[in-house]
Amino acid sequence: MKSNQFRLNNGVTIPSIGLGTFSVPYDSKRTEEAVQLALEMGYRHFDTAKLYGSEPAVGKVIKRAILDGKVKREDVFITSKLWGCDHHDPVSALMTTLENLGLEYLDMYLVHWPLKLKPWAMYLIPNEEDYEPLDMETTWAGMEKCLDLGLCRCIGLSNFSSTKIQRLLDFATVSPAVNQVEMHPAWRQATLRGFCAEHKIHVSAYSPLGGPGNSWGSTTVIENPIIKSIALKHKTTPSQVALKWGLSKGSTVIVKSFNPDRMRENLGALNLNLDDQDLLEIEKMEERKILRGDVYCNDTTSPYRTIDDIWDGEI
């Protein structure tokens, strides 16, 4: 493992810091500018999803950089995700994603949530009538076909509990390479990390700073006295401490900031070294999951009546 990469269970390497491209309201010009700047700064991992609407902007910038000879395609790692309304045909969905990106293959394709929706339900918060019974066996067979066809280099999951991954492993031919979940010093995911380590599934952290700046996010992490104290001790920033904590746990971190100063600051986390005492202090922080998935629960059509049905005791 290089200091800025992790090796996945299929031998593919993934850059340890990625730029997330989800934003509300979505602004394609701003996204293009951020991806362009990120490439110039040295980011080589970009996280998008069909649902975000950012695939065309990400693809446009990456394609231009490749044509200009600034990067090679194999030096850039691009992740996108299968939304619930595409569970019936992952291959067609991925082909649409590749068309959006203007690229021949994806590096990582993730099942965005363990949710199956009607084909027209391409929005973040589904209506009650939009749910269909979840059939991960069929969905995962479609994901494996994407891999067989060479449309992507890796397949994985997002927002899956240990229990749901175990159910998938019982029938999967190909083990997921990644599970991308909310993870930060105030939601440390010890149980899930342990399970994934046992099964050689890499954990990728979204909202590694707790999502400050997002409507649903929180400053709980970067304003925490423990994080601030460690930052002061190392003459660094709370954000860098939080990111380095995630990296020290063997996870990639997907940062989401289009602010040039913060984008540089986030990359600086690679140069920080936390000691054992710092890590012990962080373990004392109170835990609370921020993005809980309440919107995917209902008493009639969703496979999940309660939050606990989604996370299987891991919340």
C-alpha beads as a LAMMPS data file, in Angstrom:
LAMMPS data file: protein, C-alpha beads

315 atoms
314 bonds

1 atom types
1 bond types

-500.0 500.0 xlo xhi
-500.0 500.0 ylo yhi
-500.0 500.0 zlo zhi

Masses

1 110.0

Atoms # bond

1 1 1 0.000 0.000 0.000
2 1 1 1.357 3.395 -0.977
3 1 1 0.758 6.198 1.500
4 1 1 -1.882 7.736 -0.735
5 1 1 -3.509 4.534 -2.011
6 1 1 -5.227 1.414 -0.741
7 1 1 -5.291 -1.978 -2.444
8 1 1 -8.722 -3.561 -2.872
9 1 1 -9.577 -7.272 -2.646
10 1 1 -9.309 -7.637 -6.444
11 1 1 -5.836 -6.047 -6.644
12 1 1 -7.045 -2.661 -7.942
13 1 1 -5.628 0.362 -6.097
14 1 1 -7.836 3.268 -5.009
15 1 1 -6.516 6.768 -4.173
16 1 1 -7.070 7.441 -0.488
17 1 1 -8.680 10.894 -0.826
18 1 1 -11.544 11.419 -3.255
19 1 1 -13.552 14.494 -4.244
20 1 1 -17.313 14.109 -3.807
21 1 1 -19.557 15.896 -6.300
22 1 1 -22.996 15.871 -4.660
23 1 1 -24.381 19.392 -4.202
24 1 1 -27.796 20.987 -3.710
25 1 1 -28.736 22.956 -5.695
26 1 1 -26.647 21.332 -8.415
27 1 1 -24.507 23.712 -10.465
28 1 1 -22.693 22.083 -13.401
29 1 1 -20.344 25.021 -14.048
30 1 1 -19.250 25.144 -10.413
31 1 1 -18.759 21.360 -10.396
32 1 1 -16.637 21.511 -13.569
33 1 1 -14.478 24.265 -12.059
34 1 1 -14.013 22.263 -8.846
35 1 1 -13.062 19.047 -10.662
36 1 1 -10.645 20.978 -12.881
37 1 1 -9.015 22.621 -9.862
38 1 1 -8.923 19.300 -7.987
39 1 1 -7.075 17.652 -10.884
40 1 1 -4.531 20.476 -10.882
41 1 1 -4.046 20.068 -7.106
42 1 1 -3.400 16.351 -7.463
43 1 1 -6.769 14.733 -6.711
44 1 1 -7.120 11.537 -8.729
45 1 1 -10.267 10.035 -7.210
46 1 1 -13.708 11.446 -8.094
47 1 1 -17.004 10.282 -6.637
48 1 1 -20.259 10.844 -8.521
49 1 1 -23.655 9.148 -9.019
50 1 1 -26.403 9.207 -11.604
51 1 1 -28.680 10.651 -8.914
52 1 1 -26.329 13.605 -8.286
53 1 1 -26.550 14.829 -11.869
54 1 1 -22.796 15.480 -11.802
55 1 1 -21.637 12.686 -14.124
56 1 1 -21.534 14.876 -17.291
57 1 1 -19.520 17.625 -15.526
58 1 1 -17.024 15.149 -14.051
59 1 1 -16.650 13.341 -17.370
60 1 1 -16.203 16.528 -19.387
61 1 1 -13.265 17.700 -17.274
62 1 1 -11.595 14.273 -17.035
63 1 1 -11.960 13.664 -20.774
64 1 1 -10.487 17.073 -21.604
65 1 1 -7.536 16.469 -19.260
66 1 1 -6.882 13.078 -20.906
67 1 1 -7.061 14.559 -24.427
68 1 1 -4.728 17.385 -23.376
69 1 1 -2.236 14.819 -22.065
70 1 1 -2.438 16.130 -18.481
71 1 1 -3.504 12.768 -17.073
72 1 1 -3.856 9.222 -18.343
73 1 1 -7.192 7.474 -17.950
74 1 1 -5.586 4.769 -15.787
75 1 1 -4.321 7.423 -13.340
76 1 1 -7.846 8.622 -12.497
77 1 1 -10.270 6.620 -10.326
78 1 1 -13.958 7.331 -10.941
79 1 1 -16.782 5.971 -8.804
80 1 1 -20.476 6.161 -9.662
81 1 1 -23.577 4.523 -8.222
82 1 1 -26.682 2.538 -9.150
83 1 1 -29.823 4.293 -7.919
84 1 1 -32.853 2.329 -6.686
85 1 1 -34.846 2.858 -9.885
86 1 1 -32.145 1.055 -11.908
87 1 1 -31.977 -2.160 -9.859
88 1 1 -34.008 -3.910 -12.586
89 1 1 -31.161 -3.406 -15.130
90 1 1 -27.726 -2.407 -13.764
91 1 1 -26.042 -2.980 -17.146
92 1 1 -28.244 -0.436 -18.966
93 1 1 -27.881 1.967 -16.036
94 1 1 -24.091 1.741 -16.150
95 1 1 -24.079 2.233 -19.916
96 1 1 -26.072 5.448 -19.385
97 1 1 -23.562 6.517 -16.717
98 1 1 -20.664 5.891 -19.129
99 1 1 -22.495 7.886 -21.803
100 1 1 -22.943 10.730 -19.293
101 1 1 -19.247 10.582 -18.400
102 1 1 -18.076 10.129 -21.991
103 1 1 -15.784 7.321 -20.826
104 1 1 -15.376 3.669 -21.794
105 1 1 -15.305 2.207 -18.297
106 1 1 -15.871 3.069 -14.652
107 1 1 -13.386 2.210 -11.905
108 1 1 -15.998 1.526 -9.221
109 1 1 -19.754 0.952 -9.486
110 1 1 -21.676 0.887 -6.204
111 1 1 -25.236 -0.057 -5.268
112 1 1 -26.204 3.327 -3.802
113 1 1 -28.680 2.102 -1.125
114 1 1 -30.311 -1.276 -0.403
115 1 1 -33.516 0.004 -2.027
116 1 1 -35.381 -0.960 -5.196
117 1 1 -37.682 1.665 -6.711
118 1 1 -40.003 1.926 -9.704
119 1 1 -38.103 2.760 -12.929
120 1 1 -39.239 6.407 -12.943
121 1 1 -38.280 7.205 -9.323
122 1 1 -35.050 9.116 -10.060
123 1 1 -35.136 11.382 -7.015
124 1 1 -33.524 11.385 -3.607
125 1 1 -36.697 11.054 -1.545
126 1 1 -39.100 8.473 -3.026
127 1 1 -42.888 8.596 -2.674
128 1 1 -44.579 5.767 -0.852
129 1 1 -45.889 4.248 -4.102
130 1 1 -42.384 4.188 -5.646
131 1 1 -40.990 1.202 -3.716
132 1 1 -40.608 -2.318 -5.091
133 1 1 -39.598 -5.449 -3.149
134 1 1 -35.818 -5.556 -2.752
135 1 1 -34.187 -8.459 -4.597
136 1 1 -30.455 -8.096 -4.088
137 1 1 -29.729 -11.478 -5.655
138 1 1 -30.976 -10.222 -9.049
139 1 1 -29.445 -6.768 -8.579
140 1 1 -26.032 -8.192 -7.676
141 1 1 -26.142 -10.594 -10.649
142 1 1 -26.586 -7.464 -12.807
143 1 1 -23.647 -5.784 -11.068
144 1 1 -21.488 -8.862 -11.683
145 1 1 -22.501 -8.747 -15.347
146 1 1 -21.267 -5.134 -15.526
147 1 1 -17.913 -6.439 -14.343
148 1 1 -17.914 -9.375 -16.795
149 1 1 -18.640 -7.007 -19.690
150 1 1 -15.691 -4.785 -18.753
151 1 1 -17.931 -1.770 -18.083
152 1 1 -16.264 -1.322 -14.668
153 1 1 -13.172 -2.542 -12.825
154 1 1 -14.799 -3.029 -9.412
155 1 1 -18.275 -3.409 -7.934
156 1 1 -19.365 -2.581 -4.426
157 1 1 -22.003 -1.292 -2.046
158 1 1 -22.987 1.886 -0.248
159 1 1 -25.025 2.251 2.953
160 1 1 -25.094 -1.512 3.666
161 1 1 -25.004 -2.920 7.207
162 1 1 -22.910 -5.953 8.171
163 1 1 -26.064 -8.104 8.169
164 1 1 -27.045 -7.010 4.667
165 1 1 -23.511 -7.614 3.357
166 1 1 -23.496 -11.098 4.922
167 1 1 -26.780 -11.919 3.174
168 1 1 -25.226 -10.811 -0.120
169 1 1 -22.039 -12.824 0.461
170 1 1 -24.206 -15.935 0.868
171 1 1 -25.088 -15.838 -2.851
172 1 1 -22.527 -13.509 -4.486
173 1 1 -20.035 -14.909 -6.988
174 1 1 -17.945 -11.745 -6.707
175 1 1 -17.411 -10.213 -3.272
176 1 1 -17.960 -6.432 -3.041
177 1 1 -14.679 -4.507 -3.210
178 1 1 -16.013 -1.539 -1.221
179 1 1 -18.776 -0.468 1.154
180 1 1 -19.109 3.321 1.149
181 1 1 -20.761 4.605 4.333
182 1 1 -20.954 7.621 6.608
183 1 1 -17.862 7.481 8.806
184 1 1 -16.067 10.116 10.874
185 1 1 -14.720 10.540 14.432
186 1 1 -18.282 10.999 15.759
187 1 1 -19.574 7.902 13.903
188 1 1 -16.700 5.469 13.923
189 1 1 -18.378 2.350 12.487
190 1 1 -16.310 -0.059 14.622
191 1 1 -18.676 -3.029 14.120
192 1 1 -18.961 -2.538 10.367
193 1 1 -15.213 -1.932 9.959
194 1 1 -14.484 -5.148 11.833
195 1 1 -16.898 -7.146 9.695
196 1 1 -15.592 -5.654 6.437
197 1 1 -11.959 -6.273 7.457
198 1 1 -12.797 -9.908 8.130
199 1 1 -14.246 -10.222 4.606
200 1 1 -11.569 -8.052 2.914
201 1 1 -14.104 -5.382 1.926
202 1 1 -12.660 -1.863 1.899
203 1 1 -14.643 0.765 3.823
204 1 1 -14.857 4.147 2.107
205 1 1 -15.973 7.099 4.237
206 1 1 -18.437 9.678 2.977
207 1 1 -19.072 12.779 5.085
208 1 1 -15.698 12.187 6.793
209 1 1 -16.036 15.635 8.419
210 1 1 -19.701 15.123 9.373
211 1 1 -21.081 16.995 6.369
212 1 1 -20.672 20.625 7.548
213 1 1 -22.103 22.994 4.951
214 1 1 -24.803 20.524 3.853
215 1 1 -28.420 21.101 4.893
216 1 1 -28.434 17.717 6.652
217 1 1 -24.831 17.959 7.900
218 1 1 -23.331 18.932 11.228
219 1 1 -20.300 20.755 12.646
220 1 1 -20.222 18.187 15.494
221 1 1 -16.921 16.738 14.277
222 1 1 -14.844 19.814 13.448
223 1 1 -16.163 21.765 16.456
224 1 1 -15.537 18.938 18.916
225 1 1 -13.127 19.967 21.727
226 1 1 -11.136 16.716 21.387
227 1 1 -10.590 17.242 17.649
228 1 1 -9.733 20.922 18.227
229 1 1 -7.258 20.025 20.972
230 1 1 -5.476 17.458 18.767
231 1 1 -5.343 20.009 15.929
232 1 1 -3.764 22.572 18.267
233 1 1 -1.213 20.011 19.471
234 1 1 -0.109 19.220 15.890
235 1 1 -0.439 22.822 14.617
236 1 1 -2.912 21.637 12.024
237 1 1 -6.677 22.002 11.411
238 1 1 -9.646 20.074 12.856
239 1 1 -10.573 18.934 9.327
240 1 1 -7.129 17.436 8.770
241 1 1 -7.310 15.622 12.116
242 1 1 -10.731 14.141 11.255
243 1 1 -9.589 13.056 7.782
244 1 1 -6.344 11.564 9.062
245 1 1 -8.338 9.585 11.631
246 1 1 -10.319 7.992 8.773
247 1 1 -7.171 7.304 6.749
248 1 1 -5.499 5.775 9.824
249 1 1 -8.364 3.279 10.005
250 1 1 -7.524 2.126 6.483
251 1 1 -10.429 3.920 4.837
252 1 1 -10.577 6.171 1.819
253 1 1 -12.203 9.520 2.609
254 1 1 -14.560 11.246 0.165
255 1 1 -14.371 14.971 0.863
256 1 1 -16.930 17.380 -0.511
257 1 1 -15.759 20.961 -0.753
258 1 1 -15.537 23.154 -3.829
259 1 1 -13.725 25.866 -1.846
260 1 1 -10.107 26.021 -3.148
261 1 1 -8.545 26.654 0.269
262 1 1 -10.445 23.784 1.891
263 1 1 -9.674 21.474 -1.044
264 1 1 -5.952 22.114 -0.454
265 1 1 -6.387 21.768 3.300
266 1 1 -8.116 18.391 2.882
267 1 1 -5.236 17.023 0.796
268 1 1 -2.860 18.180 3.546
269 1 1 -4.289 15.481 5.839
270 1 1 -1.951 13.022 4.082
271 1 1 1.046 14.772 5.682
272 1 1 -0.277 14.595 9.256
273 1 1 0.726 11.883 11.718
274 1 1 -1.585 11.136 14.644
275 1 1 -0.112 9.289 17.621
276 1 1 -1.693 6.535 19.709
277 1 1 -2.824 9.012 22.355
278 1 1 -4.686 11.066 19.721
279 1 1 -6.498 7.961 18.515
280 1 1 -7.406 6.968 22.078
281 1 1 -8.806 10.462 22.735
282 1 1 -10.974 10.267 19.588
283 1 1 -12.421 6.953 20.845
284 1 1 -13.907 8.923 23.782
285 1 1 -16.085 11.069 21.498
286 1 1 -19.839 10.593 21.748
287 1 1 -21.224 8.874 18.655
288 1 1 -24.233 9.841 16.564
289 1 1 -25.067 8.988 12.965
290 1 1 -26.030 12.102 11.007
291 1 1 -27.485 10.750 7.742
292 1 1 -29.886 8.201 9.168
293 1 1 -32.082 7.342 6.164
294 1 1 -35.417 8.152 7.848
295 1 1 -36.840 9.090 4.426
296 1 1 -36.567 5.445 3.312
297 1 1 -38.839 4.118 6.059
298 1 1 -42.611 3.693 5.847
299 1 1 -45.190 1.231 7.157
300 1 1 -46.529 0.055 3.818
301 1 1 -44.271 -0.227 0.755
302 1 1 -40.671 0.202 1.951
303 1 1 -38.719 -2.902 3.010
304 1 1 -37.841 -0.838 6.105
305 1 1 -40.442 0.111 8.703
306 1 1 -37.878 1.656 11.064
307 1 1 -34.364 3.080 11.018
308 1 1 -33.174 -0.069 12.775
309 1 1 -34.491 -2.168 9.860
310 1 1 -32.086 -0.288 7.583
311 1 1 -29.011 -0.530 9.831
312 1 1 -29.700 -3.849 11.599
313 1 1 -28.654 -2.732 15.057
314 1 1 -25.623 -0.726 13.912
315 1 1 -27.165 2.642 14.823

Bonds

1 1 1 2
2 1 2 3
3 1 3 4
4 1 4 5
5 1 5 6
6 1 6 7
7 1 7 8
8 1 8 9
9 1 9 10
10 1 10 11
11 1 11 12
12 1 12 13
13 1 13 14
14 1 14 15
15 1 15 16
16 1 16 17
17 1 17 18
18 1 18 19
19 1 19 20
20 1 20 21
21 1 21 22
22 1 22 23
23 1 23 24
24 1 24 25
25 1 25 26
26 1 26 27
27 1 27 28
28 1 28 29
29 1 29 30
30 1 30 31
31 1 31 32
32 1 32 33
33 1 33 34
34 1 34 35
35 1 35 36
36 1 36 37
37 1 37 38
38 1 38 39
39 1 39 40
40 1 40 41
41 1 41 42
42 1 42 43
43 1 43 44
44 1 44 45
45 1 45 46
46 1 46 47
47 1 47 48
48 1 48 49
49 1 49 50
50 1 50 51
51 1 51 52
52 1 52 53
53 1 53 54
54 1 54 55
55 1 55 56
56 1 56 57
57 1 57 58
58 1 58 59
59 1 59 60
60 1 60 61
61 1 61 62
62 1 62 63
63 1 63 64
64 1 64 65
65 1 65 66
66 1 66 67
67 1 67 68
68 1 68 69
69 1 69 70
70 1 70 71
71 1 71 72
72 1 72 73
73 1 73 74
74 1 74 75
75 1 75 76
76 1 76 77
77 1 77 78
78 1 78 79
79 1 79 80
80 1 80 81
81 1 81 82
82 1 82 83
83 1 83 84
84 1 84 85
85 1 85 86
86 1 86 87
87 1 87 88
88 1 88 89
89 1 89 90
90 1 90 91
91 1 91 92
92 1 92 93
93 1 93 94
94 1 94 95
95 1 95 96
96 1 96 97
97 1 97 98
98 1 98 99
99 1 99 100
100 1 100 101
101 1 101 102
102 1 102 103
103 1 103 104
104 1 104 105
105 1 105 106
106 1 106 107
107 1 107 108
108 1 108 109
109 1 109 110
110 1 110 111
111 1 111 112
112 1 112 113
113 1 113 114
114 1 114 115
115 1 115 116
116 1 116 117
117 1 117 118
118 1 118 119
119 1 119 120
120 1 120 121
121 1 121 122
122 1 122 123
123 1 123 124
124 1 124 125
125 1 125 126
126 1 126 127
127 1 127 128
128 1 128 129
129 1 129 130
130 1 130 131
131 1 131 132
132 1 132 133
133 1 133 134
134 1 134 135
135 1 135 136
136 1 136 137
137 1 137 138
138 1 138 139
139 1 139 140
140 1 140 141
141 1 141 142
142 1 142 143
143 1 143 144
144 1 144 145
145 1 145 146
146 1 146 147
147 1 147 148
148 1 148 149
149 1 149 150
150 1 150 151
151 1 151 152
152 1 152 153
153 1 153 154
154 1 154 155
155 1 155 156
156 1 156 157
157 1 157 158
158 1 158 159
159 1 159 160
160 1 160 161
161 1 161 162
162 1 162 163
163 1 163 164
164 1 164 165
165 1 165 166
166 1 166 167
167 1 167 168
168 1 168 169
169 1 169 170
170 1 170 171
171 1 171 172
172 1 172 173
173 1 173 174
174 1 174 175
175 1 175 176
176 1 176 177
177 1 177 178
178 1 178 179
179 1 179 180
180 1 180 181
181 1 181 182
182 1 182 183
183 1 183 184
184 1 184 185
185 1 185 186
186 1 186 187
187 1 187 188
188 1 188 189
189 1 189 190
190 1 190 191
191 1 191 192
192 1 192 193
193 1 193 194
194 1 194 195
195 1 195 196
196 1 196 197
197 1 197 198
198 1 198 199
199 1 199 200
200 1 200 201
201 1 201 202
202 1 202 203
203 1 203 204
204 1 204 205
205 1 205 206
206 1 206 207
207 1 207 208
208 1 208 209
209 1 209 210
210 1 210 211
211 1 211 212
212 1 212 213
213 1 213 214
214 1 214 215
215 1 215 216
216 1 216 217
217 1 217 218
218 1 218 219
219 1 219 220
220 1 220 221
221 1 221 222
222 1 222 223
223 1 223 224
224 1 224 225
225 1 225 226
226 1 226 227
227 1 227 228
228 1 228 229
229 1 229 230
230 1 230 231
231 1 231 232
232 1 232 233
233 1 233 234
234 1 234 235
235 1 235 236
236 1 236 237
237 1 237 238
238 1 238 239
239 1 239 240
240 1 240 241
241 1 241 242
242 1 242 243
243 1 243 244
244 1 244 245
245 1 245 246
246 1 246 247
247 1 247 248
248 1 248 249
249 1 249 250
250 1 250 251
251 1 251 252
252 1 252 253
253 1 253 254
254 1 254 255
255 1 255 256
256 1 256 257
257 1 257 258
258 1 258 259
259 1 259 260
260 1 260 261
261 1 261 262
262 1 262 263
263 1 263 264
264 1 264 265
265 1 265 266
266 1 266 267
267 1 267 268
268 1 268 269
269 1 269 270
270 1 270 271
271 1 271 272
272 1 272 273
273 1 273 274
274 1 274 275
275 1 275 276
276 1 276 277
277 1 277 278
278 1 278 279
279 1 279 280
280 1 280 281
281 1 281 282
282 1 282 283
283 1 283 284
284 1 284 285
285 1 285 286
286 1 286 287
287 1 287 288
288 1 288 289
289 1 289 290
290 1 290 291
291 1 291 292
292 1 292 293
293 1 293 294
294 1 294 295
295 1 295 296
296 1 296 297
297 1 297 298
298 1 298 299
299 1 299 300
300 1 300 301
301 1 301 302
302 1 302 303
303 1 303 304
304 1 304 305
305 1 305 306
306 1 306 307
307 1 307 308
308 1 308 309
309 1 309 310
310 1 310 311
311 1 311 312
312 1 312 313
313 1 313 314
314 1 314 315
